[in-house]
Each structure stands twice: as structure tokens, then as C-alpha cells.
Amino acid sequence: MIGEGGRTRFRPKNKRNILCVFPAYAPSFGTFQHAYRLFPDVSAFMPPQGLLLIAAYLPAEWEVRLIDENQRAASDADFDWADAVLMSGMHVQRRFIDDVNARAHRRGKLTVLGGPSVSGCPEYYPDVDILHLGEIGDATDAVIAYLDDTPRRPPQQLVFSTVERLAMTEFPLPAYGRIDLRNYFLGSIQFSSGCPYLCEFCDIPALYGRNPRLKDPDQICRELDAMMARGARGGVYFVDDNFIGNKGAAERLLPTLIRWQERNGFPLNFNCEATLNIAQMPELLAMMREAQFITVFIGIETPEEDALVAMKKKQNLRLPILEAVDALNRSGMEVVSGIIMGLDTDTPQTGRNILRFVEASNIPLLTINLLYALPKTPLYDRLARAERLLSDEAAARRVSNVEFLMPYDDVVRMWFDTITKAYAPDALFGRFRHQAEHTYPNRMLRGPQPTAALVRFGISVLSRVLWHCGLKAPWRRQFWDLCWPLLRQGRINEVIQIGTVTHHLLTFTQEIAAGRWEASFYADPNRATAARLMLPPLEAAVR
């Protein structure tokens, strides 16, 4: 039921105070928490897109507050104000979701949980009062009606499942007015939902379908306008599961994005996630370049072809991977890559093969994780049939829920060795040197007319980068070797990008080397290695 502005048509009989709480993320290579200090006001990674949508959809008569616990924790006073607490999150936030739920219950508050984690695994959350399964739609209206009827906790858990999804063209503008986008490392926006591919380890098709659902291009422009009004600057990430899941839709969107950039003086750059076959779409890449897309996250997963066939990711084999990466670089787009270790096809040579690929591809940022079987995936089902899924108790003592074919200690040691060598300072700055010489000059970057506020912001960021990377960091020699010539050429934005990414990656790698790490993105960040791996400290690689 859709009313004016994309809100529910449900007209409540009662006034309600709704507290939307977004749980924290665990630290990882991909959330850039060590880079926040380089930017004024930044304290979190990306805005909570799902909760912002729900906050905008709720009845206009209700009071709504939104707290992102990546910035600050909800207080007892926040919970006391609320009639109900709404949460959303992914599997990686499971422990933090449970914590928010427990704190809300201690204050006697009804809790509601939606989002991808509970939609995939409702059994993970037996203590939450109301579960919302699936995307926004008829279940959302049913939850709203229930909250209007009574804000008290039910005697037993209630489950509402979406049957009829809300068309994405009817989505309201996310409630950007409830946050300050200057507090976020990246802005976020969604154009489509779903992916046509059936990669064995991925739960997207089961959760959102294989036929991508879409917003209108003009709808995206309205959202960008709203984001700019709330302080968006720098980068905006398209959180689509696959930006080219519907190639025709992406081709229709891009001219509209280009016109929006032209009208607004090119204030933003864009980033997205796509499958590697995007490299075979030169006309689309040309439009992305003109719209100022500067990075593309690609799930390369592994350079070993037999592994790609086994995981049903044959789209990565349509063009040699290194040729595909080069095609993206020639379009001015830096590639960010996902890599998985612990696959059934892995051998003792896999780590070395990955390091050779890292060196040959010159991809600076790779999220190298151990395999974790997500529920609602073909991988999970296959391993369950083979009795190779660990129990929750056994998985809690490891960094994966998979019984690897290789010995567990060998897999973890190989992962550790691969990470620390890939992120040795000389290796990382060498890959960025390649980007500075072969990728960044291909960008068609334009920007808005500088204002006093924009100049102050740029000076502040650059001074922080030079302080933390050029003076304090143990890898400051490598930083200056690469960045001093760039500064002399006036390539300030590139220096900021290189400094930001290297500062986070190398600092996080130091923490891994010190034993404060999580090998799998889904592992508990409080759990260190069972036994410290005796490798040289990172500082030895700097000297």
C-alpha cells in the first residue's frame, strides 16, 4: 500500500515512537575504518540504506529516530523513548544485532528485525520479537499495522513474510534527512536488486531473485539531489548486487547520470560492483567513464580456472582475467577484487598462484577471505549433504564453518602468508604506481567550481594524509617515493586516494600480523588465532 511520497497508505490510529538502530560492522579490509581519521567528520563506512528506506516508508504521523551504531551506540534514553526498535543487518553483523536486541529487551522494548541476514536465516534470531522476512512489501505493512495496534512485546515470536514486494519504482526517497552524509566514508545508492548468475557461494539469487528489479533513472537523480542536500561529497557506491545484471538498464541509466553530473558540475564520483564480463562492453565502459565511475569491485574469486568452473563462475572465463582488468584500467577504472581461499580445488600452490596474479594484475585492493558457506546457497547445500559443515560450536573455534579438503592449519597459514605478502608496503605501493601510470591518466575527471568550504575540506584531508602517511607511518619512504612526483604534478586527488587506501590496508595488515584478525569476513572479530603464526613483523618489510 503506497501513499504520497512512497509512504505506506496505512493510516495509524495511534502515535508511535520508532527507533531504527543499525548494528555495528566488524572491522575488515573492506570497511576502511583506519581511513576515517583522514577525513573531517567521517566516522562510519556507508549509510544504512535499508533502514533509511524503512524510515521513509513508515507512517508520517509517527516519530522516527535513526542511530547508526558504527557512529555511536544507542543509549538507555534512546530505548526508553521508543515504542519499538527496528533493526536490519547482514550475517557479518549477527553478533551486533543480538547485542542491540538484548539491550532493547532490558528496557522492555519490542524489537523487529528485517534485512538480508534474517531473511536468509530466521533461525539465527530466536530472541527477536518480530521477524520481517524478505524485501519491503506486504509484510512491512503487516508489521506497521501490528505496531499500531500494540507496542507491547508478543508472548512468542511473530514472523511476517513478504509475498508481494513493493516495486522499486515506488520506493520512497531514503530518509537522508535523518543522517549527515558528511559522516560517511562513502555515500550509497541502489539502482537494481538481484543477479542473473548462480555462483555457488552466493546467496543473492535466493534472496532477491535472478531477474534484476529496477528503479527509474530519474528516481536515481532525485536520490542524488537529496544526498547532495545532506552533505554528500566525494564517492557514491552503487550497492547493486551486479551493476550490469541488466545490461540494457545500465545503458539507459548512464546517459541520465552523465546529464545529472553536467547539471551539477560533476560533484561526485561513482563506484559499483559488477561481474568481470563488463570488460567486454566497451560502449558501456565509455559511458561509465564519462559519468565518473572510478572503481569497480569484481568478484574475481581466484585466478585458477578449474576453481572458477567448479564454483559456476564461468562468466569470469569469457575473457582472460588479466586482459579484462587491463580493459577496465584503460577506461580509467581501478579494479577492486574479491578473492576466496579454502576452495575444494585449492592446492599448496594456490597461495603462490594468487600472489603471482596480484603482481601481474596490479590490483591494489583485494579482499582475500577464507571460504565461508552462507546458508541459502548451493555451496551450503552441497557441503551439508557431504557432512562438511561444522556445527556452530566447532565453527566458533575456527574462522570458517567449512571442513576444508586441505588441512585446516595449512589453509589458514597459506591465507596468512598470502595476505602479509600481498600487503607488504613495497608490493602495495608498486601496484599503486602502476595505477598512477596506467589507470588514473585515463579518467575523465571534472569537478565543481571550488568554494571556500571545498578548499578548506581539501586542505584538511591532504594535511591529514601527509601527516599520517608521510610523517608517522613506518612506510613513509614508499609513500613519498610514489606521491612526491604526483604532488609536484598537481595530482592531489590521486595522492589522497593512494594515501587513504594504503593507510587502511597496511594498518589492518599490521593488526593481522599481531594476531588481531579475522580470516573470514564472517568470523568473530574478537577471536584471535588459536596459535600465533610465527612470521616476521610487517615493519621488517618496510626497512
C-alpha positions in Angstrom: 0.0 0.0 0.0 1.7 3.2 -1.2 0.7 6.7 -0.3 2.1 10.1 -1.2 5.9 10.2 -1.5 6.3 6.5 -1.4 5.0 6.1 2.2 2.6 3.3 3.3 -1.0 4.2 2.8 -1.8 2.7 6.2 -3.2 5.4 8.4 -2.4 4.7 12.1 -4.8 5.2 14.9 -2.0 5.7 17.4 1.1 7.8 17.8 4.3 5.7 17.9 7.9 6.4 18.5 10.1 4.2 16.3 13.8 3.8 16.9 15.7 2.5 13.9 19.1 1.1 15.0 21.8 -0.1 12.6 24.2 -2.5 14.2 28.0 -2.1 14.0 30.2 -3.8 11.5 33.2 -6.0 12.3 36.5 -4.5 11.2 37.6 -5.7 7.8 39.8 -4.8 4.7 36.6 -3.5 3.0 35.2 -1.1 5.6 38.2 1.3 5.7 37.8 2.1 9.4 41.5 3.2 9.7 41.0 5.8 7.0 38.2 7.7 8.8 40.8 9.8 10.7 42.0 11.2 7.4 38.6 12.9 6.7 36.9 15.6 8.8 33.7 14.4 10.4 33.9 10.8 9.0 33.0 8.1 11.5 31.4 5.3 9.5 31.6 3.5 6.2 28.3 3.8 4.2 24.8 4.9 5.2 22.3 2.1 6.3 20.4 2.1 3.0 17.7 -0.4 4.1 16.8 1.3 7.4 16.8 4.7 5.6 14.2 3.2 3.2 12.1 1.8 6.0 12.3 5.1 8.0 10.9 6.9 4.9 8.2 4.3 4.4 6.8 4.5 7.9 3.6 6.5 8.6 4.2 10.2 8.5 2.3 10.5 11.8 5.0 8.5 13.7 8.1 9.9 15.2 11.2 8.2 13.8 14.8 8.3 15.0 17.8 6.6 13.4 21.0 5.6 15.1 24.0 4.1 13.3 26.0 2.2 15.9 29.0 2.5 13.7 29.0 6.1 14.9 27.5 5.9 18.4 25.7 3.3 20.5 22.0 3.7 21.2 21.7 4.8 24.9 19.2 3.7 27.5 17.5 7.1 27.0 17.1 6.3 23.2 15.5 2.9 24.1 13.3 4.5 26.8 11.9 7.0 24.2 10.9 4.3 21.8 7.8 2.2 21.5 9.5 -0.2 19.2 13.1 -0.8 18.0 13.6 -1.7 14.3 16.9 -3.3 13.2 18.4 -4.6 9.9 21.7 -6.2 9.0 23.8 -8.8 7.3 25.3 -12.0 8.6 28.6 -10.2 9.4 26.6 -8.1 11.9 24.9 -11.0 13.6 26.7 -10.6 17.0 25.9 -6.9 17.0 22.3 -7.5 16.1 21.9 -9.8 19.1 23.5 -7.1 21.3 21.1 -4.4 20.2 18.2 -6.8 20.7 19.3 -7.7 24.2 19.8 -4.0 25.2 16.3 -3.1 23.9 14.8 -6.0 25.8 16.5 -4.9 29.0 14.5 -1.7 28.6 11.3 -3.7 28.0 11.1 -2.7 24.3 9.6 -4.6 21.4 12.1 -5.5 18.7 11.7 -6.0 14.9 14.4 -7.4 12.7 14.5 -7.3 8.9 17.2 -7.4 6.2 19.3 -10.0 4.4 20.6 -11.9 7.4 17.2 -12.7 9.0 15.6 -13.2 5.6 18.2 -15.9 4.8 18.4 -17.4 8.3 15.5 -16.6 10.6 16.7 -19.4 12.9 19.7 -17.2 13.8 17.4 -14.9 15.8 15.2 -16.8 18.2 15.2 -13.9 20.7 13.9 -11.1 18.5 10.2 -10.4 18.9 9.2 -9.9 15.3 11.0 -11.1 12.2 10.4 -9.4 8.8 11.4 -11.8 6.1 12.0 -10.6 2.5 12.1 -7.2 0.9 9.8 -4.3 1.6 6.2 -5.1 0.7 3.0 -6.5 2.2 4.9 -7.9 5.2 6.1 -4.4 6.0 2.5 -3.1 6.1 1.6 -6.0 8.3 4.3 -5.1 10.8 3.2 -1.5 10.8 -0.4 -2.5 11.5 0.8 -4.7 14.4 2.9 -1.9 15.9 -0.1 0.5 15.6 -2.3 -2.0 17.4 0.1 -2.7 20.2 3.7 -1.7 21.1 4.0 -4.5 23.7 6.3 -7.5 23.2 4.3 -10.5 22.0 4.2 -13.7 24.1 6.1 -15.5 21.4 8.0 -14.6 18.3 6.0 -13.4 15.3 7.1 -13.9 11.7 5.9 -11.7 8.8 7.0 -12.8 5.3 6.8 -10.7 2.1 4.7 -12.2 -0.7 4.1 -9.1 -2.8 7.2 -7.0 -3.0 7.0 -3.2 -3.4 8.1 -2.2 -6.9 11.4 -0.4 -6.8 9.9 2.4 -8.8 7.5 3.0 -5.9 10.3 3.2 -3.3 10.3 6.4 -1.3 13.4 8.6 -1.2 15.6 7.2 1.6 15.3 9.3 4.8 18.6 11.1 4.2 17.3 13.9 6.3 17.9 11.8 9.4 21.6 11.5 8.9 24.6 13.7 7.9 26.2 12.2 4.9 29.4 14.1 5.7 29.9 11.5 8.5 30.3 8.6 6.0 33.3 7.5 4.1 31.1 6.7 1.0 27.6 7.5 0.0 25.4 4.7 -1.2 22.6 4.3 -3.7 20.7 1.4 -5.1 19.5 1.1 -8.7 18.7 -2.6 -9.0 18.2 -5.7 -6.9 19.1 -9.3 -7.9 21.6 -11.0 -10.2 21.1 -13.5 -13.0 24.2 -15.6 -12.2 24.2 -18.7 -10.0 27.7 -18.6 -8.4 27.8 -21.5 -5.9 28.8 -19.5 -2.9 26.4 -16.5 -3.4 23.0 -16.1 -1.7 21.8 -13.1 -3.8 19.7 -15.2 -6.3 17.9 -16.9 -3.4 17.3 -13.7 -1.5 16.5 -11.2 -4.3 16.0 -13.3 -7.5 17.8 -13.7 -10.8 15.7 -11.1 -12.8 17.0 -7.8 -11.5 14.3 -5.3 -10.3 15.0 -1.7 -11.2 14.4 1.9 -10.3 13.8 4.6 -12.9 16.9 6.7 -13.9 15.1 9.9 -12.9 14.4 8.3 -9.5 18.2 7.9 -9.1 18.7 11.6 -9.9 16.2 12.6 -7.2 18.0 10.5 -4.7 21.4 12.1 -5.7 19.8 15.5 -5.3 18.6 14.5 -1.8 22.1 13.2 -1.0 23.8 16.4 -2.1 21.4 18.4 0.1 22.6 16.3 3.1 26.3 16.8 2.6 27.3 14.1 0.1 30.7 14.7 -1.3 33.4 12.6 -3.0 32.3 9.0 -3.7 29.0 7.3 -4.0 28.8 3.5 -4.2 26.1 1.7 -6.2 25.2 -1.1 -3.8 23.6 -3.2 -6.6 24.4 -6.9 -6.5 25.6 -6.6 -10.0 25.5 -3.2 -11.8 25.3 -5.0 -15.2 22.8 -7.7 -14.1 20.5 -6.0 -16.6 22.9 -4.5 -19.1 20.2 -2.7 -21.0 19.0 -1.0 -17.8 22.6 0.1 -17.0 22.9 1.5 -20.5 19.7 3.5 -20.1 20.8 4.8 -16.7 24.2 6.1 -17.7 23.2 9.0 -20.1 20.9 10.2 -17.3 23.8 10.1 -14.8 26.0 12.0 -17.2 23.4 14.7 -17.6 23.0 14.9 -13.8 26.7 15.3 -13.4 26.8 18.1 -16.1 23.9 20.0 -14.5 25.6 19.8 -11.1 29.2 20.5 -12.0 30.4 16.9 -11.6 30.4 16.9 -7.8 30.6 13.1 -7.3 32.5 10.1 -8.5 30.8 6.7 -8.6 31.8 3.2 -7.7 30.0 -0.1 -8.3 30.1 -3.9 -8.2 29.9 -5.9 -11.4 30.9 -9.2 -13.0 34.1 -9.5 -14.9 32.3 -9.7 -18.3 31.8 -5.9 -18.0 35.2 -5.7 -19.7 33.6 -6.9 -22.9 31.2 -4.0 -23.0 33.2 -1.1 -24.5 30.3 1.2 -25.1 29.0 0.9 -21.6 32.5 1.4 -20.2 32.8 4.6 -22.2 29.6 5.9 -20.7 30.8 4.9 -17.2 34.0 6.8 -17.7 32.1 9.9 -18.8 29.8 9.6 -15.7 32.9 9.4 -13.5 32.9 5.8 -12.4 36.4 5.4 -11.0 36.4 1.9 -9.3 34.6 -1.4 -9.9 34.5 -4.2 -7.4 34.9 -7.5 -9.3 34.4 -10.9 -7.7 37.4 -12.5 -9.4 37.5 -15.1 -6.5 40.5 -17.0 -7.8 42.9 -17.0 -10.8 42.7 -20.8 -11.0 40.4 -21.7 -13.9 39.3 -25.1 -12.6 38.1 -23.4 -9.4 36.0 -20.9 -11.4 34.4 -23.7 -13.3 33.7 -25.6 -10.1 32.0 -22.6 -8.5 29.9 -22.0 -11.6 31.6 -18.6 -12.3 32.2 -19.2 -16.0 31.5 -15.5 -16.8 35.0 -14.9 -15.4 36.4 -17.1 -18.2 34.9 -15.3 -21.2 38.0 -13.1 -21.4 41.4 -13.8 -19.9 41.2 -12.2 -16.4 44.3 -10.0 -16.9 43.0 -8.8 -20.2 39.7 -7.9 -18.6 41.5 -6.0 -15.8 43.5 -4.1 -18.3 40.4 -3.2 -20.3 38.9 -1.6 -17.1 42.1 0.2 -16.3 42.2 1.6 -19.9 38.7 3.0 -19.2 40.1 4.8 -16.1 38.6 2.4 -13.6 40.6 0.8 -10.8 39.6 -2.7 -10.1 38.9 -3.9 -6.5 38.9 -7.7 -6.3 37.3 -10.3 -4.1 39.5 -13.4 -3.6 38.5 -16.6 -1.8 40.8 -19.2 -0.3 39.9 -22.6 1.1 38.2 -23.8 -2.0 37.9 -27.5 -2.7 40.2 -27.1 -5.7 42.9 -25.3 -3.7 46.4 -26.9 -3.5 49.5 -26.0 -1.6 50.4 -23.9 -4.7 47.2 -21.8 -4.6 48.7 -19.1 -2.4 51.7 -18.6 -4.7 49.3 -18.6 -7.7 47.3 -15.8 -6.1 50.4 -13.8 -5.3 51.5 -14.1 -9.0 48.1 -12.9 -10.1 48.2 -10.0 -7.6 51.6 -9.0 -9.0 50.6 -9.4 -12.7 47.2 -7.7 -12.4 48.4 -4.7 -10.3 45.1 -4.6 -8.4 45.9 -2.6 -5.3 42.9 -3.6 -3.1 41.9 -7.3 -2.8 39.7 -8.6 -0.1 41.3 -12.0 0.5 39.0 -14.1 2.7 38.6 -17.7 3.7 35.7 -19.6 2.3 32.5 -19.4 4.4 29.4 -21.3 3.4 26.4 -18.9 3.6 23.0 -20.5 4.1 20.6 -20.4 1.2 23.5 -21.1 -1.3 24.3 -24.1 -3.5 27.6 -24.3 -1.7 25.9 -24.6 1.7 23.5 -27.3 0.4 26.4 -29.3 -1.2 28.6 -29.2 1.9 25.6 -30.1 4.1 25.0 -33.2 2.0 28.6 -34.1 2.3 28.6 -33.5 6.1 31.3 -30.9 5.7 29.6 -28.1 7.5 30.9 -27.5 11.0 28.5 -27.2 13.9 28.1 -23.8 15.5 30.2 -24.9 18.4 33.0 -26.2 16.2 32.8 -23.2 13.8 33.2 -20.8 16.8 36.7 -22.2 17.4 37.7 -21.6 13.8 37.5 -18.9 11.2 35.2 -20.7 8.8 32.2 -23.1 9.0 33.7 -25.3 6.3 35.6 -28.5 6.7 38.3 -27.8 4.1 39.7 -30.6 1.9 43.2 -29.3 2.7 44.3 -29.5 6.4 42.8 -26.5 8.3 46.1 -25.2 9.7 47.7 -25.3 6.2 44.8 -23.3 4.7 45.0 -20.7 7.4 48.8 -20.5 7.2 48.6 -20.1 3.4 46.0 -17.4 3.8 48.1 -15.5 6.4 51.2 -15.8 4.1 49.3 -14.5 1.1 47.8 -11.6 2.9 51.0 -10.4 4.5 53.0 -10.7 1.3 50.2 -9.1 -0.9 50.2 -6.2 1.6 53.9 -5.7 2.1 54.4 -2.0 1.6 56.8 -2.3 -1.4 54.3 -4.6 -3.1 51.2 -2.4 -2.4 52.9 0.9 -3.4 54.2 -0.9 -6.5 50.7 -1.7 -7.6 49.6 1.8 -6.9 52.4 3.1 -9.1 51.0 1.1 -11.9 47.6 2.7 -11.3 49.1 6.1 -11.3 50.8 5.5 -14.6 48.3 3.4 -16.4 44.8 3.9 -14.9 44.4 7.3 -13.4 45.5 9.3 -16.5 42.6 7.6 -18.4 40.0 9.1 -16.2 37.7 11.9 -17.5 37.6 13.7 -14.1 35.9 17.0 -13.8 34.8 18.7 -10.6 32.6 21.6 -9.3 33.9 25.1 -9.0 35.9 25.3 -5.8 34.2 27.1 -2.9 35.8 28.2 0.3 34.3 25.3 2.1 35.5 22.8 -0.5 39.0 24.3 -0.4 39.1 24.1 3.4 38.0 20.4 3.2 40.6 19.6 0.6 43.4 21.2 2.6 42.3 19.4 5.8 42.2 16.0 4.1 45.6 16.5 2.3 47.3 17.7 5.5 46.0 14.6 7.4 47.2 12.3 4.6 50.6 13.9 4.6 50.8 13.7 8.4 49.7 10.1 8.9 51.2 8.6 5.7 54.2 10.9 5.0 55.4 11.5 8.5 54.1 9.0 11.1 53.8 5.8 9.0 56.6 3.2 9.0 56.0 3.0 5.2 56.6 6.8 4.7 59.5 6.2 2.4 57.4 4.2 -0.1 54.7 6.9 0.2 57.0 9.7 -0.7 58.7 7.8 -3.5 55.4 7.5 -5.2 53.5 10.6 -4.1 56.0 13.4 -4.2 56.2 13.4 -8.0 52.4 13.3 -8.1 52.1 16.3 -5.8 54.5 18.2 -8.0 52.3 17.5 -10.9 49.2 18.8 -9.0 47.6 15.3 -8.9 46.2 15.9 -5.4 43.2 13.7 -5.6 45.4 10.7 -6.6 47.7 11.3 -3.6 44.7 11.4 -1.3 43.3 8.2 -2.8 46.6 6.4 -2.5 47.3 7.6 1.0 43.8 6.8 2.2 43.8 3.2 0.9 47.3 2.3 1.8 46.9 3.7 5.3 44.0 1.5 6.0 45.3 -1.7 4.3 48.7 -1.5 5.8 47.4 -0.7 9.3 44.9 -3.5 9.1 47.6 -5.9 7.9 49.7 -4.9 10.9 46.8 -5.9 13.1 46.6 -9.3 11.3 50.3 -9.8 11.8 49.9 -9.0 15.5 47.1 -11.6 15.9 44.1 -9.3 15.9 42.4 -10.5 12.8 39.5 -12.4 11.3 40.4 -14.6 8.4 36.8 -14.8 7.2 34.7 -11.7 6.8 32.0 -13.6 8.7 34.2 -14.6 11.7 34.0 -13.1 15.1 36.4 -10.1 15.3 37.0 -10.7 19.0 38.6 -14.1 18.3 42.3 -14.2 17.6 44.2 -17.1 16.1 44.3 -20.2 18.2 48.1 -20.2 17.8 50.1 -17.2 16.6 51.7 -17.9 13.3 55.4 -17.1 13.5 56.1 -14.8 10.6 58.3 -11.7 10.5 56.6 -8.5 11.7 55.4 -6.1 9.0 57.9 -3.5 10.0 60.7 -5.8 8.8 59.3 -5.5 5.3 59.5 -1.7 5.5 63.2 -1.4 6.3 
